[in-house]
Amino acid sequence: MTNAIAALSHCLPSRSRLFRPIVRAAAGAAVAGLLAASPAAARGPDGIADVAEKVIDAVVNISTSQTVEARGGEDMPNMQLPPGSPFQEFFDDFLKNRRGGKGGGGDGKNSQPRKVNSLGSGFIIDPSGIVVTNNHVIADADEINVILNDGTKYRAQVMGRDKKTDLAVLKFTPDKQMTAVKFGDSDKLRLGEWVVAIGNPFSLGGTVTAGIVSARNRDINSGPYDNYIQTDAAINRGNSGGPLFNLDGEVIGVNTAIISPSGGSIGIGFAVPSKTVAGVVEQLRQFGETRRGWLGVRIQQVTDEIADSLNIKPARGALIAGVEDKGPAKPAGIEPGDVIVKFDGKDIKEMKDLPRAVADTAVGKTVDVIVIRKGKEETRQVTLGRLPDDEKPTPASAKSSSPEADKTVTQKALGLDLAALTKDLRTRFKIKESVKGVIITGVDSASDAADKRLGAGDVIVEVAQEAVTNGADVKKRVDQLKKDGKKSVLLLVSNAEGELRFVALSLQ
């Protein structure tokens, strides 16, 4: 995968690629500077060796196998030779052997299922045989084995898994004393702090690498709860599920993904922080599944334009674009247009902070939620529900359609052609009866509205948090906002299905 973030593949590459010589060149002054560095600084803190010696027996290799159905030679090329070719007999025999069918027919009747093996890493958190790893390491596996540092192998079973954080908990039955490690507090990590990664890169077995914490709270768009630790400790294929240690020998992360053009380490690796891991692991051990809190809202990022429209300075929080009818937020009085700035005592600085805070809160707990509504802070009490397994706490949809513009335009504003939502237009654009407002029948391609992905068939429900029913209402509100010196206007927009989102358009 070129220039992409990917889960750490745990398939073994060829030895010819694995052991390539590494050549580095540097010019005069740079070389002199490197040579001047002290040996102690070059090799990092002395405590790394002590950490490795203390914890390496708790780090395990995860070996899995999966049975894959044979495809009956369907990938074989269709080779055709000129009539009478002297090579015809040779190719007939070749295809017969490869396809497993008489005469090279390739019907696959004699093909047999085959086993595919993969390798990853993990670590023991309980001497009774509890192991943490990545879910993608053991996904779809028919057989899972835990291999200790001394080579002892045990068959393992899955206690539980969580796809949203890519974590899994395994259980095996040891016949001797096991070394276990403990979780540390990832919230206390500082940028530049030394960390140690141990795992099974390229199937080489227990391998120790060291580096620093390059960044925290990284969002790599792999899931709704992204909050990764970034490190430059060498992490490669096969390190998936392995631990990231601090210099106290505590696990502060689970190595999960890398950025790499070739699959090898370029010094950008990502680990799930221990604060997230510990909570998920506890639930998987207790229930065999995760039980996350649920607020029942759809949210958007509070952009500078939206913040200006809502008189929020500085821009912060999570904008409520929709509220589930059967969700916990509805009876608490939370409404579209509210901006949540604090949840259960935790500041919500940006949109992605809210799903994490809600998910980490116990189901059934009653919490205080502070919202900004029309420029004023209000406190709402919400009793959280349980997030359904199929629920996706993702941002509000920005989906819009673009049929031809309607001929019955009654008003123009903001680069939009606007019309009252008549029965004919509702039928034409397949808009649900529950959707109320002013329909967009056309968009100027050079307008800010087009840049914000508004399209024909979208319905404007509110302008500056006031309901509108026709194009004249929209124009009146826009003209007033311009007169008041506002730089932008906030629209509440619905798609045909009734899904809401906020869009801020420039008035300049």
C-alpha positions in Angstrom: 0.0 0.0 0.0 1.6 3.3 -1.1 1.5 6.3 1.2 -1.4 5.0 3.2 -2.3 4.2 6.8 -2.9 0.4 7.2 -3.3 -2.2 9.8 0.0 -4.0 10.3 0.0 -6.9 8.0 1.2 -10.1 9.6 2.1 -12.1 6.5 5.7 -13.1 6.1 7.5 -11.5 3.1 10.2 -13.2 1.0 13.6 -13.3 2.6 15.2 -11.6 -0.4 13.2 -8.4 0.4 13.4 -8.9 4.2 17.2 -8.6 4.4 18.0 -5.8 2.0 21.2 -3.9 2.9 20.5 -0.3 4.1 22.8 2.3 2.6 22.8 5.9 4.0 24.9 8.8 2.7 25.5 12.1 4.4 27.7 15.1 3.7 30.6 16.6 5.7 29.0 18.8 8.3 26.1 16.4 8.9 28.4 13.5 9.5 30.6 15.5 11.8 27.5 16.5 13.8 26.4 12.9 14.2 29.8 11.7 15.2 30.0 14.5 17.8 26.8 13.2 19.5 27.6 11.3 22.7 27.2 7.5 22.6 24.7 7.6 25.5 22.5 10.0 23.7 22.6 8.0 20.5 21.5 4.7 22.1 18.8 6.3 24.3 18.2 5.9 28.1 19.9 2.9 29.8 16.5 1.8 31.2 15.4 0.3 27.9 17.4 -2.9 28.6 15.9 -3.2 32.0 12.4 -2.8 30.6 13.0 -5.4 27.9 14.4 -7.9 30.3 11.5 -7.4 32.7 8.6 -7.8 30.2 9.7 -9.8 27.2 8.4 -13.1 28.6 4.9 -11.5 28.7 5.0 -10.7 25.0 3.7 -13.5 22.8 3.5 -14.4 19.1 0.0 -15.1 17.7 -0.2 -17.7 15.0 -3.4 -18.3 13.2 -4.7 -20.5 10.4 -7.7 -20.1 8.2 -9.2 -22.6 5.7 -9.8 -20.9 2.3 -11.9 -22.5 -0.4 -10.0 -23.3 -3.6 -11.1 -21.3 -6.6 -10.7 -24.1 -9.1 -8.1 -22.5 -11.3 -10.3 -19.5 -12.1 -7.3 -17.2 -12.1 -5.4 -19.2 -14.8 -4.9 -17.3 -18.0 -6.8 -18.4 -21.2 -3.8 -19.5 -23.3 -4.5 -20.0 -27.0 -1.9 -21.1 -29.6 -2.0 -21.0 -33.4 -3.4 -24.2 -34.9 -0.7 -26.9 -35.3 1.7 -25.2 -32.9 4.5 -27.6 -31.7 4.0 -26.2 -28.1 0.3 -27.2 -27.9 1.0 -30.5 -26.2 3.3 -28.8 -23.7 0.7 -26.2 -22.7 -2.1 -28.9 -22.5 0.0 -30.8 -19.9 0.9 -27.6 -18.0 -2.7 -26.5 -17.7 -3.9 -29.9 -16.7 -1.5 -30.0 -13.8 -2.3 -26.5 -12.7 -6.1 -26.6 -13.0 -6.6 -30.1 -11.7 -9.0 -30.9 -14.5 -8.7 -33.4 -17.3 -7.2 -31.8 -20.4 -6.8 -28.5 -18.6 -10.6 -27.9 -18.4 -10.3 -26.0 -15.1 -13.6 -27.2 -13.6 -11.9 -27.3 -10.2 -13.6 -30.6 -9.2 -10.3 -32.0 -7.9 -9.3 -28.8 -6.1 -8.9 -28.9 -2.4 -9.4 -26.2 0.3 -6.1 -24.8 1.5 -4.9 -23.3 4.8 -3.6 -19.8 5.1 -1.3 -18.9 8.0 -0.7 -15.5 9.5 1.3 -14.1 12.3 1.0 -11.2 14.8 1.8 -10.3 18.4 0.1 -10.0 21.8 0.8 -9.8 25.5 -0.3 -11.5 28.7 -2.2 -9.4 31.2 -3.1 -12.2 33.6 -1.0 -15.2 34.6 -4.1 -17.4 34.2 -3.6 -17.1 30.4 -5.4 -13.9 29.3 -3.9 -12.3 26.2 -4.6 -9.0 24.4 -4.0 -8.5 20.7 -5.6 -6.8 17.7 -8.9 -8.0 16.3 -7.5 -8.0 12.7 -4.8 -10.5 13.8 -7.3 -13.2 14.7 -10.2 -12.2 12.4 -11.8 -15.2 10.6 -9.2 -17.6 12.0 -10.1 -21.2 12.4 -7.3 -21.9 14.8 -5.3 -19.6 17.1 -2.1 -20.4 18.9 -0.2 -18.4 21.4 3.6 -18.9 21.3 5.7 -17.9 24.3 9.1 -16.3 24.1 10.7 -19.7 24.9 8.8 -21.4 22.0 6.1 -23.1 24.0 2.8 -23.2 22.1 -0.7 -23.2 23.4 -4.1 -23.3 21.7 -6.2 -20.2 22.4 -9.8 -19.3 22.3 -11.4 -15.9 21.7 -13.0 -14.4 24.8 -14.3 -11.3 23.0 -13.5 -8.8 20.3 -14.3 -5.2 19.4 -14.1 -4.2 15.8 -14.5 -0.5 16.5 -11.2 -0.3 18.4 -9.6 -3.3 16.7 -9.0 -5.2 20.0 -9.4 -8.8 21.0 -9.0 -10.8 24.2 -7.8 -14.5 24.0 -7.7 -17.2 26.7 -5.3 -20.2 26.9 -4.6 -22.7 29.7 -0.9 -22.6 30.8 0.8 -25.5 32.5 3.5 -23.3 34.1 4.0 -19.9 35.8 3.3 -17.0 33.3 4.7 -13.5 33.3 2.1 -10.8 33.0 2.2 -7.1 32.4 0.1 -4.2 33.7 -1.5 -1.2 32.0 -0.1 2.2 32.6 -1.8 5.6 32.3 -1.5 6.8 28.6 -3.0 10.1 29.6 0.3 10.9 31.4 2.4 10.4 28.3 4.4 13.4 27.2 5.7 14.3 23.7 9.2 13.1 23.4 8.9 10.5 26.1 10.8 7.3 25.4 8.8 4.1 24.6 9.6 0.5 23.8 7.8 -1.7 21.3 8.2 -5.5 21.5 6.6 -7.9 19.0 7.0 -10.4 16.2 8.0 -8.3 13.1 8.3 -10.4 9.9 8.0 -13.5 12.0 11.4 -13.0 13.6 10.2 -13.6 17.1 10.5 -11.3 20.2 12.1 -8.1 18.9 12.7 -5.0 20.9 12.7 -1.5 19.3 12.7 1.9 21.0 11.7 5.4 20.1 9.7 8.4 21.4 6.1 9.5 21.5 5.8 11.7 18.4 2.2 12.8 18.9 -1.0 12.0 20.9 -4.7 12.0 20.0 -4.1 11.1 16.4 -7.2 10.6 14.3 -6.4 8.3 11.3 -10.0 7.8 10.2 -10.0 4.1 11.0 -12.9 4.2 13.3 -15.3 6.3 15.4 -13.0 6.3 18.5 -9.6 7.1 16.9 -7.2 8.5 19.6 -3.9 7.0 18.7 -0.4 7.4 20.1 2.1 8.1 17.3 5.6 6.8 17.8 8.8 6.5 15.8 9.8 3.2 17.5 10.3 0.8 14.6 7.0 -1.1 14.0 6.6 -3.5 11.1 4.5 -6.2 9.7 3.8 -8.7 12.5 3.9 -6.2 15.2 0.1 -6.0 15.2 -1.3 -6.5 18.7 2.1 -6.1 20.4 2.6 -3.8 23.4 4.1 -0.3 23.6 5.8 0.1 27.0 6.9 3.1 29.0 10.2 3.0 30.9 8.4 1.7 34.0 7.5 -1.5 32.1 3.8 -0.6 31.9 1.8 -1.1 28.7 0.7 2.3 27.5 -0.5 1.2 24.0 -1.3 -1.6 21.6 0.6 -1.3 18.2 -2.0 -1.4 15.5 -1.2 0.6 12.3 1.6 2.3 10.4 2.1 4.7 7.5 4.3 3.0 5.0 4.9 3.1 1.2 6.3 -0.5 1.3 5.0 -2.1 4.5 8.2 -1.5 6.4 8.8 1.0 9.1 9.4 4.6 8.2 9.1 5.9 11.7 5.4 6.6 11.8 3.5 4.0 13.8 0.2 4.2 15.8 -0.9 2.5 19.0 -4.3 2.4 20.7 -3.8 4.1 24.1 -4.0 2.0 27.2 -6.8 4.1 28.6 -9.0 2.9 25.7 -7.6 -0.6 25.8 -8.1 -1.2 29.5 -11.8 -0.3 29.4 -12.5 -2.4 26.4 -10.6 -5.4 27.7 -12.4 -5.2 31.0 -15.8 -5.4 29.3 -14.7 -8.2 26.9 -13.5 -10.3 29.9 -16.7 -9.6 31.8 -19.3 -9.7 29.1 -17.6 -11.1 26.0 -18.7 -7.9 24.2 -18.5 -4.1 24.7 -21.3 -2.1 26.3 -20.9 1.6 25.4 -22.9 4.5 26.4 -25.3 6.0 23.9 -26.6 9.6 23.6 -28.7 9.2 20.5 -27.6 12.3 18.4 -26.0 13.0 15.1 -23.2 15.6 15.2 -21.1 17.9 13.1 -17.8 19.8 13.5 -18.2 23.4 14.7 -16.3 25.2 11.9 -15.3 28.9 12.2 -18.2 29.9 10.0 -20.7 27.9 12.1 -19.2 29.3 15.3 -19.5 32.9 14.0 -23.2 32.2 13.0 -23.9 30.9 16.6 -21.9 33.6 18.4 -19.6 31.0 19.9 -16.0 32.2 20.5 -13.7 30.4 20.1 -15.0 27.6 17.8 -15.5 24.5 20.0 -17.8 21.7 20.8 -20.0 19.3 18.9 -23.0 20.6 16.9 -26.2 18.6 17.2 -27.5 18.0 13.7 -30.2 15.5 14.6 -31.7 13.8 17.6 -33.0 10.2 17.6 -36.7 9.9 18.5 -36.0 7.0 20.8 -32.6 8.1 22.0 -31.7 9.3 25.5 -31.1 12.9 24.3 -34.7 13.5 23.3 -36.4 13.4 26.7 -33.5 15.4 28.1 -34.5 18.3 25.9 -31.4 18.4 23.7 -32.3 19.8 20.3 -30.8 20.2 16.8 -28.7 23.4 16.8 -27.4 22.9 20.4 -23.6 22.8 20.7 -22.3 20.4 23.4 -19.3 21.9 25.0 -19.0 19.7 28.1 -20.1 16.2 28.8 -20.0 14.6 32.3 -17.4 17.2 33.4 -15.2 16.7 30.3 -14.5 19.5 27.9 -15.7 18.8 24.3 -13.1 20.8 22.3 -14.0 19.3 19.0 -16.6 17.0 17.5 -14.6 13.8 17.8 -14.2 14.3 21.6 -18.0 13.6 22.2 -18.2 10.0 20.8 -15.2 9.0 22.9 -16.6 10.6 26.1 -20.0 9.0 25.6 -18.6 5.6 24.8 -16.4 5.6 27.9 -19.4 6.4 30.1 -21.3 3.6 31.8 -24.7 2.6 30.4 -27.5 3.9 32.7 -25.4 6.7 34.2 -27.0 10.1 34.5 -24.7 12.9 33.4 -24.7 16.6 33.1 -24.4 17.9 29.5 -23.7 21.6 29.0 -24.9 23.0 25.7 -24.8 26.4 24.1 -28.3 27.3 22.7 -28.7 30.7 21.0 -25.6 32.0 22.6 -26.4 30.9 26.2 -25.1 27.9 28.2 -27.7 25.5 29.5 -27.3 22.3 31.5 -29.2 19.2 30.6 -29.3 15.9 32.5 -29.2 12.8 30.4 -29.4 9.1 31.4 -27.3 7.2 28.9 -28.6 4.2 27.0 -26.6 1.4 25.4 -25.1 1.9 22.0 -26.7 -0.7 19.6 -24.2 -3.0 17.9 -25.1 -1.6 14.5 -25.1 2.0 15.6 -22.4 4.1 14.0 -21.6 7.3 16.0 -20.5 9.1 12.8 -20.8 12.7 11.8 -24.0 13.9 10.2 -24.5 13.0 6.5 -23.6 15.5 3.9 -25.4 13.6 1.2 -27.3 15.6 -1.4 -28.9 15.0 -4.8 -28.6 17.0 -8.0 -31.6 16.5 -10.3 -32.5 19.2 -12.8 -33.6 22.5 -11.5 -37.4 22.9 -11.0 -39.2 25.3 -13.3 -41.4 26.8 -10.5 -38.7 28.9 -8.8 -40.2 31.5 -6.6 -37.1 33.1 -5.0 -33.3 33.3 -5.4 -30.9 33.7 -2.4 -27.4 32.7 -1.5 -26.9 31.3 -5.0 -29.9 29.0 -4.5 -33.1 28.6 -6.4 -35.8 28.2 -3.8 -39.4 27.1 -3.9 -42.3 26.3 -1.6 -42.4 22.5 -0.9 -45.5 21.6 -2.9 -47.0 18.1 -3.4 -45.5 17.9 -6.9 -42.0 18.8 -5.8 -42.3 16.4 -2.9 -43.2 13.6 -5.3 -40.5 14.6 -7.8 -37.7 14.7 -5.3 -39.1 11.8 -3.2 -39.2 13.8 0.0 -40.8 12.3 3.0 -44.0 13.9 4.4 -42.3 14.5 7.7 -39.8 16.9 6.1 -40.9 20.6 6.3 -39.2 23.7 4.9 -38.1 25.3 1.6 -36.8 23.1 -1.2 -33.7 23.9 -3.2 -34.4 23.4 -6.9 -31.1 24.7 -8.3 -27.6 25.8 -7.2 -25.2 28.3 -8.8 -22.1 26.3 -9.5 -19.9 29.3 -8.6 -21.6 29.8 -5.2 -20.5 29.0 -1.6 -23.6 26.7 -1.5 -22.2 24.5 -4.2 -18.8 24.3 -2.4 -20.7 23.2 0.7 -22.4 20.4 -1.3 -25.9 21.7 -1.2 -27.9 20.4 -4.1 -31.4 20.3 -5.7 -33.7 18.2 -3.5 -32.2 19.4 -0.2 -34.7 21.2 2.0 -33.9 24.3 4.1 -35.6 23.8 7.5 -34.2 26.7 9.4 -32.3 29.9 8.7 -30.3 31.2 11.7 -32.3 28.8 13.9 -35.7 30.1 12.8 -38.1 27.9 10.8 -38.9 28.9 7.2 -41.7 27.8 4.9 -41.1 29.6 1.6 -38.3 31.3 -0.4 -39.4 34.8 0.8 -38.8 33.7 4.4 -35.2 32.7 3.5 -34.5 35.9 1.6 -35.9 38.1 4.5 -33.7 36.4 7.1 -30.6 36.6 4.9 -31.2 40.3 4.2 -31.6 41.0 7.9 -28.4 39.2 8.8 -26.5 41.2 6.1 -28.0 44.4 7.6 -26.8 43.3 11.0 -23.3 42.9 9.7 -23.1 39.1 10.0 -20.4 37.4 7.9 -22.3 34.1 7.5 -25.7 32.4 7.9 -26.4 29.1 9.5 -28.8 26.8 7.6 -30.4 23.7 9.0 -30.8 21.4 5.9 -32.6 18.1 5.5 -32.2 15.5 2.8 -35.2 13.6 1.3 -35.0 11.0 4.1 -35.2 13.6 6.9 -31.6 13.5 7.9 -30.5 16.9 9.2 -27.2 18.8 9.0 -26.0 22.3 9.5 -24.4 24.3 6.7 -22.8 27.8 7.2 -22.8 30.0 4.0 -20.9 33.1 3.5 -22.8 36.4 3.3 -19.9 38.3 1.7 
